[in-house]
Amino acid sequence: MRRDANRCGTRHAIAATMACELCELREYTRHYCRFVYPFRFAILDCDSCDTPMAVLGEHRAVATDFERALMIEVLSLIARTRYGEGGFVIDDVMRQIPDHCHIHARRVPPWAR
């Protein structure tokens, strides 16, 4: 976001961030945890599909390998508690909001196990 703010002006960058549902991270769904170290991210329920998801705390589409691995590790802990061992798959396809990194833990239907 800093690059956008420097290149396009602060007002433009703030407007773009305000338009992103994931940047707002309003607490109208269940929030499991928030991290500020070693980087900002949160685990919360997706308001579209009601599944746990990890959301990067910075508005960018691609996480580093380290960020992605840690987000998946924490998300998997939450998903195992909710769905059981082997009861979920990690889905990092960003369908509705493709410009803000987020990763879902989707339930595997019982008939597919």
C-alpha positions in Angstrom: 0.0 0.0 0.0 2.9 2.4 0.6 3.9 2.2 -3.0 0.4 3.1 -4.0 0.3 5.9 -1.5 3.6 7.4 -2.8 2.8 6.9 -6.4 -0.9 7.8 -6.5 -1.4 10.0 -3.4 -2.6 9.1 0.0 -6.3 9.8 -0.8 -6.4 7.3 -3.6 -4.7 4.6 -1.6 -7.1 5.1 1.4 -10.1 4.9 -1.0 -8.8 1.7 -2.5 -8.3 0.2 0.9 -11.8 1.2 2.1 -13.3 -0.5 -0.9 -11.7 -3.8 0.2 -13.9 -5.9 2.4 -10.9 -7.8 3.8 -9.0 -4.7 4.8 -11.9 -3.6 7.0 -11.9 -6.9 9.0 -15.1 -5.9 10.7 -16.1 -8.2 13.5 -19.4 -9.3 12.1 -18.2 -12.9 11.7 -16.3 -15.1 14.2 -12.7 -14.0 14.8 -10.5 -16.8 16.1 -7.2 -14.9 16.5 -5.2 -11.9 15.3 -1.4 -11.7 14.9 0.8 -8.7 14.7 4.1 -10.6 14.9 6.0 -11.7 12.8 3.5 -10.0 10.5 -0.2 -9.0 10.6 -2.9 -11.5 9.8 -6.1 -12.8 11.2 -8.1 -16.0 11.2 -11.9 -15.4 10.9 -15.0 -16.9 9.4 -15.6 -15.9 5.8 -18.9 -13.9 5.5 -19.7 -15.5 2.2 -19.1 -19.2 2.8 -18.9 -19.4 6.7 -15.6 -21.3 6.6 -12.4 -20.3 8.5 -10.0 -18.3 6.5 -6.6 -16.6 7.0 -6.4 -13.0 5.9 -3.2 -11.1 5.4 -3.1 -7.8 7.3 -1.8 -5.9 4.4 -3.6 -5.1 1.1 -1.7 -7.2 -1.5 -2.6 -10.3 -3.4 0.5 -12.4 -2.9 2.0 -13.4 0.5 5.6 -14.4 0.9 6.4 -18.1 1.2 7.0 -17.6 4.9 3.7 -15.6 5.4 1.7 -18.2 3.5 3.2 -21.2 5.4 2.5 -19.6 8.8 -1.1 -18.5 7.8 -1.8 -22.1 6.6 -0.3 -23.6 9.8 -2.5 -21.5 12.1 -5.6 -21.9 9.8 -5.1 -25.7 9.9 -5.1 -25.7 13.7 -8.5 -23.9 13.7 -9.8 -26.1 10.9 -8.8 -29.3 12.7 -10.7 -28.1 15.8 -13.8 -27.3 13.7 -13.8 -30.2 11.2 -11.6 -32.8 12.7 -8.3 -34.4 11.4 -8.6 -34.9 7.6 -12.0 -33.0 7.5 -10.8 -30.0 5.5 -8.8 -28.9 2.6 -6.8 -25.7 2.2 -8.1 -23.5 -0.7 -6.1 -20.5 -1.7 -8.0 -19.6 -4.8 -9.2 -16.0 -4.3 -12.5 -15.9 -6.2 -14.5 -12.9 -5.0 -11.6 -10.7 -3.7 -8.6 -11.5 -5.9 -6.5 -8.5 -4.8 -6.2 -9.2 -1.1 -4.5 -12.4 0.1 -6.8 -14.8 1.9 -6.8 -18.6 2.3 -9.9 -20.8 3.2 -10.1 -24.0 5.1 -13.0 -25.8 3.4 -14.9 -28.7 4.9 -14.6 -32.0 3.1 -18.1 -33.5 2.9 -18.4 -36.7 5.0 -19.3 -38.7 1.9 -16.0 -37.7 0.2 -13.7 -38.8 3.0 
